[in-house]
Amino acid sequence: MKQKDLLIISLTIFLTVIAWVMLELKSIREQTPTDTQIESYSLDYNVDTKILKVLEEKKP
């Protein structure tokens, strides 16, 4: 092979890899949810004091 042929093959492989990486990054970015897509919810909890009193009365 001539040096020109090797250069063309090398450039083709290099550009193919660059295009592949760019497409993968684009697909990852599209799949990652943004802040507005993430659902947030509040945590509401109730503490049952009767259970705490029962636990205090128990002896180890």
Backbone torsions as a table, in degrees:
resi	resn	phi	psi	omega
1	MET	NA	148.8	177.7
2	LYS	-87.4	165.8	-178.8
3	GLN	-65.2	-34.0	179.4
4	LYS	-65.8	-40.0	178.3
5	ASP	-63.9	-42.0	178.0
6	LEU	-63.9	-37.9	178.3
7	LEU	-64.5	-43.2	179.9
8	ILE	-65.1	-43.3	178.7
9	ILE	-64.6	-42.6	179.8
10	SER	-63.8	-44.0	178.9
11	LEU	-65.0	-39.0	178.7
12	THR	-63.3	-45.3	178.6
13	ILE	-64.7	-43.6	-179.8
14	PHE	-61.4	-47.2	-179.5
15	LEU	-67.0	-33.6	176.6
16	THR	-64.8	-43.6	179.2
17	VAL	-65.6	-42.2	178.4
18	ILE	-61.9	-44.2	178.6
19	ALA	-63.6	-39.8	179.4
20	TRP	-62.5	-45.9	179.8
21	VAL	-64.3	-42.2	-179.8
22	MET	-63.4	-41.7	178.6
23	LEU	-66.5	-37.5	177.3
24	GLU	-65.2	-43.0	178.3
25	LEU	-63.5	-38.4	178.3
26	LYS	-64.5	-43.7	-179.0
27	SER	-68.6	-35.6	177.1
28	ILE	-65.8	-40.8	-179.3
29	ARG	-65.3	-37.2	178.9
30	GLU	-69.7	-30.9	-177.8
31	GLN	-81.9	-21.4	-177.7
32	THR	-78.3	124.7	-179.0
33	PRO	-71.8	147.2	176.6
34	THR	-88.8	176.4	-179.1
35	ASP	-62.4	-34.5	-179.2
36	THR	-74.5	-22.8	-180.0
37	GLN	-85.0	-18.4	-179.6
38	ILE	-81.0	124.3	-179.9
39	GLU	-80.5	131.2	176.5
40	SER	-113.0	147.6	180.0
41	TYR	-143.7	153.4	-179.0
42	SER	-89.1	149.1	178.4
43	LEU	-96.4	112.0	176.6
44	ASP	-109.8	124.6	-179.4
45	TYR	-138.8	153.8	178.7
46	ASN	-124.8	135.7	178.4
47	VAL	-99.3	124.8	179.0
48	ASP	-87.1	108.2	-175.9
49	THR	-73.1	-20.7	178.5
50	LYS	-64.2	-39.4	179.3
51	ILE	-66.1	-39.3	178.4
52	LEU	-63.3	-39.2	179.1
53	LYS	-66.7	-39.8	178.1
54	VAL	-63.2	-40.9	179.4
55	LEU	-67.4	-34.7	177.8
56	GLU	-67.6	-34.5	-178.2
57	GLU	-74.3	-24.3	-179.6
58	LYS	-69.8	143.3	177.6
59	LYS	-107.3	138.9	-179.8
60	PRO	-71.3	NA	NA
